[in-house]
Each structure stands twice: as structure tokens, then as C-alpha cells.
Amino acid sequence: MRAAPLPSLAELKAGDKRVLARALAAIETQAGSLALAQLLDAACAAGRACVIGLTGPPGVGKSTLASALVARFRARAETVGIVAVDPSSRRTGGALLGDRARIATDPADQGVFVRSMAARDRLGGLSDQAVAAMVLMRAIYDRVLVESVGIGQSESDISFIVDTLLMCIQPGSGDSLQFMKAGVMELPDIVVVTKADMGRDATRARADVEGALALDAGERGFRSAVVLVSATSGAGLDDLEAAIAQHRAWLADGARLVDRRSKQQDAWVEDAIRARFGSAGLVAARGIAPRGKGPFTIEREIARALAARLGI
């Protein structure tokens, strides 16, 4: 049975959520096809949104914070795409839809689109489908939010698909101590201490994190901000948006954003090849990597060449 034709990038940009839903479905049903790779490469080259990642332990308030940010963006008529990476169902492999249910949006609002994506077997909580979904949304919307299932040394994948990474920690839970122990100080661009209405505990957590960040050499050249936020009351959201804007301005200075996204694209290709062919396949791929093409076409051509070589 012939696959349904994919929408064009121009059709996606027209803003009909049904068209985007069809394209997102094709990420799975037409995986590996040339048409899909070409669409994703076109979207990758046309990326215009500010992509913000939200990560942190379960229950820290990521979805509540995402809802608050979406409300503020929409109040300014900014369009928003959301990739909510949920835990996978052991039975079906699909997303359990928890994050999608918790993020408050108006289904009738054509300016907001939420898609839950299963983490599948990735420790980092990001599947190839989640990367592709982000790429499509980045070409369409003004803002894209990516919420991951957690944080940890093995869960840093989200930093490879976002422009600005927010790490959320909760006062009085030991998150700040875990932050220092886990060796993830180099990951966040902004640390958000949620539930700021907890008062002294929140202030102490911020001080702990600021102390940990002071020990970091800061090789990136950007000092991560630490912001106290209560998403339910709205306290600190102005400071958070100011910190996001400051990081965005830093990325826009020179070629930082272009360099960041270029390195991310290389990482997508490497990760996809490693997941399918292992480390040996990744080494072999370096001798056949095509030039002058988008990351999704490159990954497809490398995969086809390796599969032919291995007879699979």
C-alpha cells in the first residue's frame, strides 16, 4: 500500500494542526524514506524558533512551569510547539501521555500544538522521533518547549536538541545535592528552583546551586543563571524570561547558535547510527559520510550503505 504523500514545509507553515499531526505520524510510518528525510532537512534548515528544554526529577513541577510559560507566550501572540517526552508503555512501547495531560492548553487554540513522544529505550529520554518532531516544530512555531522524563548523568540527551536548557530542582528534596554529585553542572543554561513559595528552603537551595556553579570552570563562556520561580503564583516568571532572553542574546552574538545547532546535528547522526549498528558501525560510517547534505539525508545514506555492506 502506497504511503500518503507528505505535506510540504509551506503547508506546515500555514499553521493547520491537522497537517502537522499528519507529518508527525509519518515520522514513524515513513521512517527511512527519502521523502521524509528531505522534509526534515528542509525544516532543519528553516529552523526559526527558540527551543527551550525542561528537565528535572519527576514531580519537580516541569509541566506546571511549561503551562505557565505557554500562557505567557500566547498572551503575546507567540505560537508554541511542545514535545512532551513521556515514559514508555512496557506493553505497547507508546507514550503514557502523562505530560500531555498535565500541560494546560486550549485544544481549540491553533497557536499551540502538544505532542507526547515515548522515551522508548533511550536512557536520555529522547527517541529519534522526538528529535524529528522538534525539528518540524522549530520551523513552524515561534517557541518550542521540550520536556524530558528526568535528569541524570545518563539523561543529558535533551541538551542536544535545545537552544536553552532549564534544569528544574525542588527545595528540600535533596535535588541541589544531587545536582552537585551527578556531575551535570555543565548541562543547564538556567537552573530553576521551583516552588519558590517554600521560602527559606527555596533560598537555601538556590544558594547551594550557586555555590556548585561557582566551582565550574565555565568553559562555555556563559554563567548559568539560578532563578527562584513559583509557577502557580507567577512569582519569578519575569526573572526566568529575562534569563532566557539573556541566554538567547548570548547565542545570537557571533555564530554561537549556528555552531551549537551544527554540533547537535552531528550528534543526531552519530547517535542514530550507533543505535542501529553499534560502535563498530559508527567507526565504519566515518569513511562513507556524504558531504553537503542535511543531517537526515546523511543518516539515511550512511544507514543504507552500512546495511548493504552487512547484508541486512
FINU-957752 format. One record per residue (C-alpha): residue number from 1; residue in three letters; x, y, z. Coordinates in steps of 0.001 Angstrom, whole numbers. Layout:
   num   residuo        px        py        pz
   NUM       ala         X         Y         Z
...
// end
This chain:
   num   residuo        px        py        pz
     1       met         0         0         0
     2       arg      1420      3340     -1074
     3       ala      2172      5783      1772
     4       ala       190      9009      1859
     5       pro      2114     11973       430
     6       leu      3914     14089      2978
     7       pro      2889     17728      3404
     8       ser      5332     20335      2156
     9       leu      7125     22695      4504
    10       ala      4995     25542      3123
    11       glu      1830     23613      4024
    12       leu      3166     23019      7529
    13       lys      3955     26696      7964
    14       ala       350     27585      7112
    15       gly      -448     26550     10681
    16       asp     -3124     23857     10311
    17       lys     -2596     21490     13243
    18       arg     -4062     18585     11274
    19       val     -1290     18934      8690
    20       leu      1376     18875     11385
    21       ala      -276     15850     13008
    22       arg       -67     14051      9674
    23       ala      3610     14890      9297
    24       leu      4362     13737     12854
    25       ala      2597     10435     12198
    26       ala      4770      9978      9107
    27       ile      7893     10185     11267
    28       glu      7083      6635     12334
    29       thr      5121      5258      9380
    30       gln      7606      6523      6762
    31       ala     10817      6260      8757
    32       gly     13813      5796      6474
    33       ser     12109      7153      3368
    34       leu     13815      9716      1156
    35       ala     10747     11970      1175
    36       leu     10727     12166      4972
    37       ala     14482     12809      5150
    38       gln     14126     15639      2636
    39       leu     11222     17207      4540
    40       leu     13140     17038      7817
    41       asp     16268     18522      6237
    42       ala     14224     21392      4787
    43       ala     12688     22029      8208
    44       cys     16112     21803      9837
    45       ala     17498     24482      7515
    46       ala     14459     26709      8171
    47       gly     14542     26475     11972
    48       arg     13424     29783     13465
    49       ala     12010     29035     16922
    50       cys     13715     29499     20241
    51       val     13899     25914     21552
    52       ile     13705     25627     25353
    53       gly     14305     22364     27178
    54       leu     12822     21491     30571
    55       thr     14352     18696     32608
    56       gly     14496     17636     36225
    57       pro     13307     14873     38550
    58       pro      9700     13635     38393
    59       gly      7364     15781     40486
    60       val      9583     18848     40419
    61       gly      6950     20877     38551
    62       lys      8169     20804     34951
    63       ser      4700     20530     33431
    64       thr      3321     23269     35687
    65       leu      6189     25523     34631
    66       ala      5638     24620     30973
    67       ser      1958     25559     31288
    68       ala      2861     28915     32826
    69       leu      5373     29677     30068
    70       val      2910     28704     27341
    71       ala       286     31047     28819
    72       arg      2750     33936     28802
    73       phe      3920     33228     25251
    74       arg       351     33020     23959
    75       ala      -567     36264     25742
    76       arg      1989     37886     23428
    77       ala       530     36036     20398
    78       glu      3635     33861     20089
    79       thr      2965     30410     18663
    80       val      4196     27399     20646
    81       gly      5006     23784     19882
    82       ile      5512     21330     22748
    83       val      7269     17967     22680
    84       ala      6417     16173     25923
    85       val      8627     13110     26280
    86       asp      6739     10603     28412
    87       pro      7734      7268     29947
    88       ser      7103      4371     27587
    89       ser      4445      1717     27994
    90       arg      6115     -1663     28506
    91       arg      3248     -3293     26636
    92       thr      2915     -1102     23529
    93       gly      6102       972     23520
    94       gly      3967      4104     23169
    95       ala      3839      7228     25330
    96       leu      1763      7016     28500
    97       leu       546     10592     27842
    98       gly      1095     11815     31388
    99       asp      2849     15034     30433
   100       arg       378     15841     27685
   101       ala     -2466     15597     30180
   102       arg      -699     17779     32731
   103       ile       314     20637     30422
   104       ala     -2641     23027     30344
   105       thr     -3511     24244     26839
   106       asp     -6678     25121     24934
   107       pro     -7320     22394     22302
   108       ala     -9089     24969     20119
   109       asp     -6067     27285     20098
   110       gln     -4415     26963     16679
   111       gly     -1312     28644     18083
   112       val      -382     25743     20392
   113       phe       425     22149     19496
   114       val      1303     19447     22042
   115       arg      2687     16067     21074
   116       ser      3598     13339     23546
   117       met      6502     11166     22437
   118       ala      7580      7900     24021
   119       ala     11048      7772     25543
   120       arg     11309      4189     24278
   121       asp     14552      2539     25380
   122       arg     16676      5659     25403
   123       leu     18184      6448     28798
   124       gly     18279     10100     27842
   125       gly     14545     10116     27302
   126       leu     14749     11196     23664
   127       ser     13963      8968     20709
   128       asp     14728      9683     17050
   129       gln     11041     10546     16681
   130       ala     11299     13235     19363
   131       val     14250     14827     17558
   132       ala     12313     14859     14283
   133       ala      9215     16318     15965
   134       met     11279     19136     17429
   135       val     12815     19880     14010
   136       leu      9393     20195     12377
   137       met      8019     22402     15149
   138       arg     11133     24586     15173
   139       ala     10462     25517     11549
   140       ile      6819     26368     12217
   141       tyr      6426     27999     15623
   142       asp      7911     30974     17464
   143       arg      8750     28891     20541
   144       val      9289     25195     21099
   145       leu      9293     23568     24538
   146       val     10797     20115     25035
   147       glu     10038     18445     28360
   148       ser     12051     15333     29189
   149       val     11292     12491     31589
   150       gly     14121     13176     34032
   151       ile     17694     14205     34659
   152       gly     20860     12365     35495
   153       gln     24308     11586     34161
   154       ser     22762      9254     31561
   155       glu     19902     11636     30750
   156       ser     21664     14568     29105
   157       asp     20362     13927     25571
   158       ile     17968     16847     25810
   159       ser     20915     19261     25635
   160       phe     21489     18038     22068
   161       ile     18157     19294     20728
   162       val     17519     22582     22559
   163       asp     18983     26078     22421
   164       thr     18428     26867     26096
   165       leu     18228     24164     28752
   166       leu     16348     24739     32007
   167       met     17094     22325     34831
   168       cys     14383     22307     37490
   169       ile     15133     21416     41102
   170       gln     12822     21368     44112
   171       pro     13663     22841     47541
   172       gly     14035     20479     50476
   173       ser     14240     17344     48314
   174       gly     17983     16855     48042
   175       asp     17896     17868     44361
   176       ser     20557     20534     44873
   177       leu     22892     17990     46491
   178       gln     22203     15516     43699
   179       phe     22931     18277     41212
   180       met     26419     18636     42665
   181       lys     27031     14876     42884
   182       ala     25738     13932     39463
   183       gly     28347     15888     37547
   184       val     25735     17658     35429
   185       met     26720     21207     36297
   186       glu     27880     21767     32722
   187       leu     24452     20934     31264
   188       pro     21963     23669     32239
   189       asp     21968     27184     30860
   190       ile     19483     28165     33580
   191       val     18707     26420     36864
   192       val     15119     26912     38035
   193       val     14395     26424     41724
   194       thr     10690     25595     41629
   195       lys      8101     26113     44355
   196       ala      9748     29329     45475
   197       asp      6863     29893     47884
   198       met      8582     27377     50195
   199       gly     10567     30366     51446
   200       arg     13736     29582     53375
   201       asp     14125     26124     51814
   202       ala     13972     27647     48332
   203       thr     16526     30314     49219
   204       arg     18854     27659     50628
   205       ala     18510     25517     47506
   206       arg     19401     28486     45317
   207       ala     22481     29213     47423
   208       asp     23572     25558     47199
   209       val     23295     25542     43419
   210       glu     25041     28898     43050
   211       gly     27867     27514     45167
   212       ala     28130     24442     42965
   213       leu     28148     26527     39801
   214       ala     30916     28697     41224
   215       leu     33146     25601     41199
   216       asp     32561     25099     37486
   217       ala     35290     26440     35250
   218       gly     32678     27882     32907
   219       glu     34362     26738     29706
   220       arg     31229     27565     27689
   221       gly     31709     31242     28401
   222       phe     28194     31633     29812
   223       arg     27491     31657     33535
   224       ser     24281     29750     34246
   225       ala     21607     31807     35979
   226       val     19761     30461     39035
   227       val     16146     31641     39273
   228       leu     13545     31160     42010
   229       val     10118     30516     40472
   230       ser      6622     29703     41679
   231       ala      4700     28733     38554
   232       thr      1371     28650     40411
   233       ser      1631     32200     41772
   234       gly      3680     33585     38889
   235       ala      6497     34774     41141
   236       gly      9846     34778     39399
   237       leu      8493     34155     35888
   238       asp      9604     37632     34755
   239       asp     13117     36831     36005
   240       leu     13049     33483     34220
   241       glu     12015     35016     30908
   242       ala     14742     37643     31329
   243       ala     17302     34872     31877
   244       ile     16063     33025     28774
   245       ala     16308     36233     26730
   246       gln     19808     36876     28060
   247       his     20969     33415     27008
   248       arg     19308     33831     23618
   249       ala     21160     37128     23113
   250       trp     24441     35428     24074
   251       leu     23807     32699     21483
   252       ala     22955     35298     18835
   253       asp     26269     37088     19404
   254       gly     28543     35832     16656
   255       ala     27986     32304     15392
   256       arg     27239     30587     18720
   257       leu     23707     29468     17828
   258       val     24777     28242     14380
   259       asp     27707     26342     15919
   260       arg     25529     24837     18640
   261       arg     22948     23565     16179
   262       ser     25632     22260     13815
   263       lys     27172     20188     16607
   264       gln     23719     18948     17572
   265       gln     23061     17762     14026
   266       asp     26353     15826     14008
   267       ala     25333     14253     17321
   268       trp     21928     13196     15907
   269       val     23586     11352     13034
   270       glu     26142      9659     15300
   271       asp     23515      8613     17819
   272       ala     21192      7181     15153
   273       ile     23996      5164     13543
   274       arg     25306      3932     16890
   275       ala     21819      2866     17990
   276       arg     21325       788     14847
   277       phe     24826      -514     14047
   278       gly     26790      -150     17279
   279       ser     30202      1435     17833
   280       ala     31783      -570     15002
   281       gly     29173       789     12612
   282       leu     29904      4306     13760
   283       val     33610      3837     13009
   284       ala     32796      2443      9564
   285       ala     30435      5336      8885
   286       arg     33266      7868      9101
   287       gly     34647      6512      5858
   288       ile     31389      6884      3931
   289       ala     29879     10064      5340
   290       pro     28354     12116      2468
   291       arg     29053     15835      2291
   292       gly     26913     18870      1611
   293       lys     23599     17342      2681
   294       gly     21239     17708      5613
   295       pro     21610     15502      8714
   296       phe     18594     13301      7991
   297       thr     19663     12554      4420
   298       ile     23207     11903      5647
   299       glu     21946      9473      8304
   300       arg     19739      7714      5745
   301       glu     22555      7293      3208
   302       ile     25029      6047      5820
   303       ala     22460      3575      7172
   304       arg     21684      2263      3688
   305       ala     25388      1865      2869
   306       leu     26099        18      6117
   307       ala     23032     -2198      5737
   308       ala     24119     -3129      2199
   309       arg     27642     -3875      3394
   310       leu     26325     -6106      6168
   311       gly     23654     -7707      4013
   312       ile     20744     -6639      6208
// end
